[in-house]
């Protein structure tokens, strides 16, 4: 098993990040063209805790190197199952994702947590990401190591692009919400 871990901060409040998170794979994000569909499977709110639980299916299209493609059967479309928990009371968003495609050969389990930054909780959000990657192909240790190493490197590349793209989404979201606030203020002033 190989582990990818990353922590960074966004210069946006937890409220902004937790709201924009739902648009992470929107057209505003030019860095994640490999994500071709996001389907919400279910969404519920726990009446006791108020935690919003959402299940989504994320469809991606990426090519793998030829040597790995032989193990994967040449398939370039993959599916990821994601469960997220939004806890407004404790200001955390926790997202857990796992691959469905190729899961008999490779297990990728990712956990992402967004929470207010300890350094500036009202204006910044801490982003913590960890992925456990395990190749499951029998006793071929060299092949397993190669698959895990390739997967960690690809995951790292996609994570960096994902953070860049999410910054774009956050910036656009902030602009759109500001425009809407200004529009509402003008409408209220016009009524007076």
KEROTOR-502748 format. One record per residue (C-alpha): residue number from 0; x negated, y, z negated. Coordinates in Angstrom, 2 decimals. Layout:
// KEROTOR-502748
<pt num="NUM" xx="X" yy="Y" zz="Z"/>
...
END
This chain:
// KEROTOR-502748
<pt num="0" xx="0.00" yy="0.00" zz="0.00"/>
<pt num="1" xx="-1.12" yy="3.53" zz="0.79"/>
<pt num="2" xx="0.26" yy="6.66" zz="-0.84"/>
<pt num="3" xx="0.71" yy="10.11" zz="0.66"/>
<pt num="4" xx="1.33" yy="12.91" zz="-1.85"/>
<pt num="5" xx="1.62" yy="16.64" zz="-1.41"/>
<pt num="6" xx="2.69" yy="19.62" zz="-3.50"/>
<pt num="7" xx="3.20" yy="23.16" zz="-2.27"/>
<pt num="8" xx="5.32" yy="26.21" zz="-3.01"/>
<pt num="9" xx="7.73" yy="28.15" zz="-0.86"/>
<pt num="10" xx="8.09" yy="31.90" zz="-1.40"/>
<pt num="11" xx="11.86" yy="31.52" zz="-1.60"/>
<pt num="12" xx="14.16" yy="31.01" zz="-4.57"/>
<pt num="13" xx="15.52" yy="27.59" zz="-5.42"/>
<pt num="14" xx="18.96" yy="28.79" zz="-4.32"/>
<pt num="15" xx="17.62" yy="29.72" zz="-0.89"/>
<pt num="16" xx="15.69" yy="26.46" zz="-0.51"/>
<pt num="17" xx="18.50" yy="24.21" zz="-1.70"/>
<pt num="18" xx="20.92" yy="25.91" zz="0.71"/>
<pt num="19" xx="18.57" yy="25.94" zz="3.71"/>
<pt num="20" xx="17.68" yy="22.28" zz="3.09"/>
<pt num="21" xx="20.89" yy="21.27" zz="4.90"/>
<pt num="22" xx="19.65" yy="23.07" zz="8.03"/>
<pt num="23" xx="16.12" yy="21.65" zz="7.88"/>
<pt num="24" xx="16.51" yy="19.86" zz="11.21"/>
<pt num="25" xx="18.48" yy="22.61" zz="12.94"/>
<pt num="26" xx="17.47" yy="24.40" zz="16.17"/>
<pt num="27" xx="15.75" yy="27.00" zz="13.93"/>
<pt num="28" xx="13.09" yy="24.37" zz="13.21"/>
<pt num="29" xx="10.88" yy="24.13" zz="16.29"/>
<pt num="30" xx="8.39" yy="21.82" zz="14.56"/>
<pt num="31" xx="10.56" yy="18.69" zz="14.28"/>
<pt num="32" xx="11.65" yy="17.85" zz="17.84"/>
<pt num="33" xx="11.20" yy="14.17" zz="16.97"/>
<pt num="34" xx="14.38" yy="14.37" zz="14.85"/>
<pt num="35" xx="17.15" yy="13.88" zz="17.40"/>
<pt num="36" xx="20.18" yy="13.40" zz="15.12"/>
<pt num="37" xx="21.25" yy="13.77" zz="11.50"/>
<pt num="38" xx="24.53" yy="12.11" zz="10.54"/>
<pt num="39" xx="26.17" yy="12.54" zz="7.14"/>
<pt num="40" xx="27.51" yy="9.18" zz="5.99"/>
<pt num="41" xx="29.01" yy="10.23" zz="2.67"/>
<pt num="42" xx="29.11" yy="13.14" zz="0.26"/>
<pt num="43" xx="30.44" yy="13.03" zz="-3.31"/>
<pt num="44" xx="30.27" yy="15.14" zz="-6.47"/>
<pt num="45" xx="29.99" yy="13.36" zz="-9.81"/>
<pt num="46" xx="32.81" yy="14.86" zz="-11.92"/>
<pt num="47" xx="30.81" yy="14.48" zz="-15.15"/>
<pt num="48" xx="27.40" yy="15.80" zz="-14.08"/>
<pt num="49" xx="28.37" yy="17.98" zz="-11.12"/>
<pt num="50" xx="25.58" yy="16.38" zz="-9.07"/>
<pt num="51" xx="26.19" yy="16.39" zz="-5.32"/>
<pt num="52" xx="25.14" yy="13.04" zz="-3.79"/>
<pt num="53" xx="24.76" yy="12.86" zz="-0.01"/>
<pt num="54" xx="23.83" yy="9.94" zz="2.21"/>
<pt num="55" xx="22.50" yy="10.68" zz="5.69"/>
<pt num="56" xx="21.17" yy="8.73" zz="8.65"/>
<pt num="57" xx="18.29" yy="10.48" zz="10.41"/>
<pt num="58" xx="17.41" yy="9.36" zz="13.94"/>
<pt num="59" xx="13.89" yy="10.03" zz="15.20"/>
<pt num="60" xx="12.07" yy="9.46" zz="18.45"/>
<pt num="61" xx="8.30" yy="9.04" zz="18.34"/>
<pt num="62" xx="5.80" yy="7.07" zz="20.30"/>
<pt num="63" xx="3.36" yy="4.74" zz="18.60"/>
<pt num="64" xx="-0.09" yy="3.74" zz="19.86"/>
<pt num="65" xx="-0.14" yy="0.79" zz="22.27"/>
<pt num="66" xx="-1.76" yy="-1.58" zz="19.77"/>
<pt num="67" xx="0.98" yy="-0.84" zz="17.22"/>
<pt num="68" xx="3.75" yy="-0.86" zz="19.82"/>
<pt num="69" xx="3.19" yy="-4.59" zz="20.37"/>
<pt num="70" xx="4.13" yy="-5.21" zz="16.73"/>
<pt num="71" xx="7.11" yy="-2.85" zz="16.94"/>
<pt num="72" xx="8.52" yy="-4.25" zz="20.17"/>
<pt num="73" xx="8.05" yy="-1.02" zz="22.13"/>
<pt num="74" xx="10.94" yy="0.71" zz="20.36"/>
<pt num="75" xx="10.53" yy="4.49" zz="20.10"/>
<pt num="76" xx="13.81" yy="5.35" zz="18.36"/>
<pt num="77" xx="13.88" yy="4.83" zz="14.62"/>
<pt num="78" xx="16.34" yy="5.39" zz="11.79"/>
<pt num="79" xx="15.78" yy="6.67" zz="8.27"/>
<pt num="80" xx="18.31" yy="6.37" zz="5.46"/>
<pt num="81" xx="18.26" yy="9.33" zz="3.07"/>
<pt num="82" xx="20.04" yy="9.84" zz="-0.23"/>
<pt num="83" xx="19.87" yy="13.28" zz="-1.81"/>
<pt num="84" xx="20.95" yy="14.60" zz="-5.20"/>
<pt num="85" xx="21.58" yy="18.29" zz="-5.80"/>
<pt num="86" xx="21.68" yy="19.13" zz="-9.50"/>
<pt num="87" xx="22.71" yy="22.77" zz="-9.75"/>
<pt num="88" xx="22.66" yy="22.75" zz="-13.55"/>
<pt num="89" xx="18.98" yy="21.70" zz="-13.71"/>
<pt num="90" xx="18.07" yy="23.33" zz="-10.38"/>
<pt num="91" xx="16.63" yy="20.28" zz="-8.66"/>
<pt num="92" xx="17.12" yy="18.72" zz="-5.27"/>
<pt num="93" xx="15.83" yy="15.15" zz="-5.08"/>
<pt num="94" xx="15.74" yy="13.36" zz="-1.76"/>
<pt num="95" xx="14.89" yy="9.67" zz="-1.38"/>
<pt num="96" xx="14.34" yy="8.26" zz="2.09"/>
<pt num="97" xx="13.45" yy="4.87" zz="3.48"/>
<pt num="98" xx="12.96" yy="3.52" zz="6.96"/>
<pt num="99" xx="15.57" yy="1.17" zz="8.36"/>
<pt num="100" xx="13.87" yy="0.51" zz="11.68"/>
<pt num="101" xx="10.88" yy="-1.85" zz="11.49"/>
<pt num="102" xx="11.53" yy="-2.38" zz="7.77"/>
<pt num="103" xx="10.53" yy="-6.04" zz="8.12"/>
<pt num="104" xx="7.04" yy="-4.87" zz="9.21"/>
<pt num="105" xx="6.59" yy="-1.58" zz="7.39"/>
<pt num="106" xx="8.12" yy="-0.12" zz="4.25"/>
<pt num="107" xx="8.09" yy="3.67" zz="3.94"/>
<pt num="108" xx="9.68" yy="5.07" zz="0.79"/>
<pt num="109" xx="9.58" yy="8.84" zz="0.41"/>
<pt num="110" xx="10.67" yy="11.01" zz="-2.49"/>
<pt num="111" xx="10.92" yy="14.79" zz="-2.22"/>
<pt num="112" xx="11.77" yy="17.14" zz="-5.10"/>
<pt num="113" xx="12.53" yy="20.85" zz="-4.87"/>
<pt num="114" xx="12.59" yy="22.77" zz="-8.16"/>
<pt num="115" xx="11.86" yy="26.30" zz="-9.34"/>
<pt num="116" xx="8.15" yy="27.08" zz="-9.50"/>
<pt num="117" xx="6.76" yy="27.29" zz="-13.04"/>
<pt num="118" xx="4.71" yy="30.35" zz="-11.97"/>
<pt num="119" xx="7.71" yy="32.35" zz="-10.70"/>
<pt num="120" xx="10.99" yy="30.43" zz="-11.13"/>
<pt num="121" xx="13.25" yy="33.16" zz="-9.73"/>
<pt num="122" xx="11.34" yy="33.74" zz="-6.49"/>
<pt num="123" xx="9.42" yy="30.56" zz="-5.64"/>
<pt num="124" xx="10.26" yy="26.89" zz="-5.24"/>
<pt num="125" xx="7.91" yy="23.97" zz="-5.83"/>
<pt num="126" xx="7.99" yy="21.21" zz="-3.23"/>
<pt num="127" xx="6.71" yy="17.79" zz="-4.29"/>
<pt num="128" xx="6.48" yy="14.97" zz="-1.76"/>
<pt num="129" xx="5.32" yy="11.38" zz="-2.15"/>
<pt num="130" xx="5.49" yy="8.48" zz="0.27"/>
<pt num="131" xx="4.57" yy="4.87" zz="-0.45"/>
<pt num="132" xx="3.67" yy="3.06" zz="2.76"/>
<pt num="133" xx="3.28" yy="-0.72" zz="2.83"/>
<pt num="134" xx="2.65" yy="-2.94" zz="5.85"/>
<pt num="135" xx="4.42" yy="-6.28" zz="5.46"/>
<pt num="136" xx="2.75" yy="-8.36" zz="8.17"/>
<pt num="137" xx="1.64" yy="-11.56" zz="6.47"/>
<pt num="138" xx="-2.00" yy="-12.29" zz="5.77"/>
<pt num="139" xx="-3.68" yy="-10.09" zz="8.38"/>
<pt num="140" xx="-5.33" yy="-7.64" zz="6.02"/>
<pt num="141" xx="-7.21" yy="-5.78" zz="8.77"/>
<pt num="142" xx="-4.00" yy="-5.30" zz="10.76"/>
<pt num="143" xx="-2.09" yy="-4.29" zz="7.60"/>
<pt num="144" xx="-4.76" yy="-1.73" zz="6.73"/>
<pt num="145" xx="-4.72" yy="-0.32" zz="10.27"/>
<pt num="146" xx="-0.93" yy="-0.02" zz="10.31"/>
<pt num="147" xx="-0.86" yy="1.61" zz="6.87"/>
<pt num="148" xx="-3.66" yy="4.03" zz="7.77"/>
<pt num="149" xx="-2.01" yy="5.01" zz="11.05"/>
<pt num="150" xx="1.33" yy="5.46" zz="9.22"/>
<pt num="151" xx="-0.20" yy="7.66" zz="6.51"/>
<pt num="152" xx="-1.93" yy="9.82" zz="9.12"/>
<pt num="153" xx="1.28" yy="10.17" zz="11.17"/>
<pt num="154" xx="3.24" yy="10.90" zz="7.98"/>
<pt num="155" xx="0.71" yy="13.57" zz="7.00"/>
<pt num="156" xx="0.93" yy="15.21" zz="10.46"/>
<pt num="157" xx="4.73" yy="15.17" zz="10.40"/>
<pt num="158" xx="4.81" yy="16.48" zz="6.81"/>
<pt num="159" xx="2.64" yy="19.47" zz="7.76"/>
<pt num="160" xx="4.82" yy="20.21" zz="10.80"/>
<pt num="161" xx="7.92" yy="19.72" zz="8.65"/>
<pt num="162" xx="6.76" yy="22.28" zz="6.08"/>
<pt num="163" xx="5.93" yy="24.79" zz="8.84"/>
<pt num="164" xx="9.31" yy="24.21" zz="10.43"/>
<pt num="165" xx="11.13" yy="24.50" zz="7.11"/>
<pt num="166" xx="9.42" yy="27.88" zz="6.59"/>
<pt num="167" xx="11.01" yy="28.94" zz="9.90"/>
<pt num="168" xx="14.41" yy="27.72" zz="8.71"/>
<pt num="169" xx="14.01" yy="29.54" zz="5.39"/>
<pt num="170" xx="13.04" yy="32.78" zz="7.11"/>
<pt num="171" xx="15.93" yy="32.59" zz="9.56"/>
<pt num="172" xx="18.35" yy="31.63" zz="6.80"/>
<pt num="173" xx="17.28" yy="34.61" zz="4.70"/>
<pt num="174" xx="17.82" yy="36.94" zz="7.68"/>
<pt num="175" xx="21.24" yy="35.50" zz="8.49"/>
<pt num="176" xx="22.44" yy="35.70" zz="4.88"/>
<pt num="177" xx="21.16" yy="39.29" zz="4.64"/>
<pt num="178" xx="23.03" yy="40.22" zz="7.81"/>
<pt num="179" xx="26.20" yy="38.63" zz="6.46"/>
<pt num="180" xx="25.85" yy="40.50" zz="3.14"/>
<pt num="181" xx="25.39" yy="43.78" zz="5.02"/>
<pt num="182" xx="28.39" yy="43.04" zz="7.22"/>
<pt num="183" xx="30.57" yy="42.30" zz="4.17"/>
<pt num="184" xx="29.45" yy="45.54" zz="2.49"/>
<pt num="185" xx="30.35" yy="47.53" zz="5.60"/>
<pt num="186" xx="33.75" yy="45.86" zz="5.76"/>
<pt num="187" xx="34.38" yy="46.65" zz="2.08"/>
<pt num="188" xx="33.32" yy="50.29" zz="2.57"/>
<pt num="189" xx="35.62" yy="50.58" zz="5.59"/>
<pt num="190" xx="38.57" yy="49.44" zz="3.47"/>
<pt num="191" xx="37.88" yy="52.16" zz="0.88"/>
END
